Amino acid sequence: AAGKGTRVRPITHTIPKPMIPILQKPVMEFLLELLRQHGFTEVMVNVSHLAHEIENYFRDGQRFGVEIAYSFEGRIEDGQLIGEAMGSAGGLKKIQNFQPFFDDTFVVLCGDALIDLNLSEAVRRHRQKGAMASMVTKRVPREQVSSYGVVVTDGEGRVKAFQEKPSIEDALSDTINTGIYIFEPEIFEYIPNEISYDIGADLFPKLVEEGVPFYALPMEFEWVDIGKVPDYWQAIRAVLQGEVRQVTIPGKQVRPGIYTGLNVAANWDKIQVEGPVYVGGMTKIEDGVSIIGPAMIGPSCHICAGATIDNSIIFDYSRIGAGVRLVEKLVFGRYCVDRSGDHIDVQEAS
């Protein structure tokens, strides 16, 4: 949970990626629920970018049924926290060097994906193979491989080659790394101290080179990656259309496909609306507004008369002026973002 989330900017200017909301609930909260469901109750969170946002929300984990501690990826200088990238493996090594926390088989998750993986089964298969390291894998369309680590295995599932985000032309397979790992404590013998060291780019190629028992675990599960703005866009659309099993649309259904939070001020007889649509609590929608789903309007928003919200996502505390037409846009604070990730700063533009 330490990355800067550069590919999800401008959202991550003020929200760390694990805190990006899926219908008002942070991505990381879904992950904690999954961990608890499978008996993982001790959780170490590696933080850096906007660490306080994560720590202030989850605190010690008690209200989520788990126990949480935090490791800051960086240093303290003159009383200030200064983030310093250590890489995903380097962050793990820092935790272990502080006080050996990982004394048994452990799972590593990235904080930017919705998953419904059977973690218990994944750990069982990892142990059955006698693996020191395992990664959960999936197959993707060939045109998507350049966004992920590509995995090549032998007939028994042992990893024989690993490519970190190769070009489509150079990719050796269409099986990719999902960012879900299972390790034994002995893995720390292969991670150097006090240098930036990445799991995908550095550790995995080393394990392949040295012949360590390193396996891929192909598993069928729902995996909604939120690594880039288009991914987030697609995730919200999928949730609203009921395609993501682990996410229930909150609030009450006021009309077929139209869900609202508490105390929404709207005369639905004077608003043109086509679902699926979610409107957060304490939002005001004036007469003459047109909302075409899939669309999400966050809490405490004000949508003025004659505005059109068409296949768009509006974050909380946003005001959409009279007659404004938003088509396939994401409105977040002072930014208006299209589905490709291109954006304008509305304050600067004005």
Buried (B, 14 or more C-beta within 10 A) or exposed (E): BBBBBEBBBBBBBEBBBBBBBBBBEBBBBBBBBBBBBBEBBEBBBBBBBBBEBBBEBBEEBEEBEBEBEBBBBBEEEEEEBEBEBBBBBBBBBBBBEEEEBBEEBBBBBBBBBBBBBBBEEBBEBBEEBEBBBBBBBBEBEEEEBBBBBBBBBEEEBBBEEBBBBBEEEEBBBBBBBBBBBBBBBEBBEBBBEEEBBBBBBBBBBBBBEEEBBBBBBBBEBBBBBBBBBBBBBBBBBBBBEEEBEBBEBBBEEBEEBBBBBEEBEBEEEEBEBBBBBBBBBBBBBBEBBBBBBBBBBBBBBBBBEBBBBBBBBBBBBBBBEEEBEBEEBBBBBBBBBBBEBEBEEEEEEE
